């Protein structure tokens, strides 16, 4: 999806949002452990899309359901012990979600590149954004049901 594509003409079967480096200090549900403003903005935008399913892409654990309980960790995407596209493909195959379409990824380039191994035609409304400010503005527009271009 480019900046000229719109999300208002479909309900995604799946939205995948990024984890975040800011986390609670103790084990918690994936829905609650990430406390950073970028993750929260992605979550609010994803919720506004009313997907059939919402997953979090954790740099350490891969695809997480909101109710999965995890320990805090410090693994950024791209680190030696970070999840790989092959692991994501295996997880999606095991969960029987490889076939889902449309799928929306809210996140940056590393996040999107990993997910393309599973869903090559993934919709990426933040692609081409010039920096964090523009990404946050697009997320707010999605959350508010407005055109974000």
Beta strands, then each sheet from edge to edge (+ up, - down):
strand 1: 14-18
strand 2: 28-29
strand 3: 53-58
strand 4: 62-65
strand 5: 69-70
strand 6: 103-106
sheet 1: 4+ 3- 1- 6-
sheet 2: 2+ 5-
end
